[in-house]
Amino acid sequence: MNTPVTIRPETAADIEAITAVTQAAFAAVEISEHTEQYIVEALRAVDALTVSLVAEGGGRVVGHIAFSPVTISDGTSGWYGLGPVSVLPAYQRQGIGAALIREGLTHLRSLGARGCCLVGHPDYYPRFGFKNPSDLAVEGVPPDVVFVLPFDGPVPHGTVRFHEAFRATGPVDR
């Protein structure tokens, strides 16, 4: 890592910075619908951010990661979804995203989570132990971008549904 960072839980004072980091991180991502900041806001509004960590470097928030509960059609409980994970473009490719992922997974394990799933880039997430599941899918998502990491027990079977906040398309009404 080129920039020394501290990974810590988000605070209320970080919320605006998290929004800015998330917007900037996904601004040039062609496959993004550019709603990631709204998803984080919606998860926070309904108290569904099980783990929300920031990376702080140079006295400012430069990265963020969110984990929230998922529902699995076979009834398996205790699984969480990773995402979004965001790092300011100027700080990308320095290991900050990886540090956020590792620390977030450690937090999930300490909470007794049974596993984590995500939709993400096939070349990135296997380095953290994530694998494509054979019997678990996310509706409307190609199987090569669906990943799981079991902590306790087997991989569930069926369909994963991320929290309804993942359908957010704009700011949360207050």
Secondary structure, 3 states (H helix, E strand, C coil): CCCCCEEEECCHHHHHHHHHHHHHHHCCCCCCCCCHHHHHHHHHHCCCCCEEEEEEECCEEEEEEEEEEEEECCCCCCEEEEEEEEECHHHCCCCHHHHHHHHHHHHHHHCCCCEEEEECCCCCHHHHCCECCCCEEECCCCHHHEEEEECCCCCCCEEEEECHHHHCCCCCCC
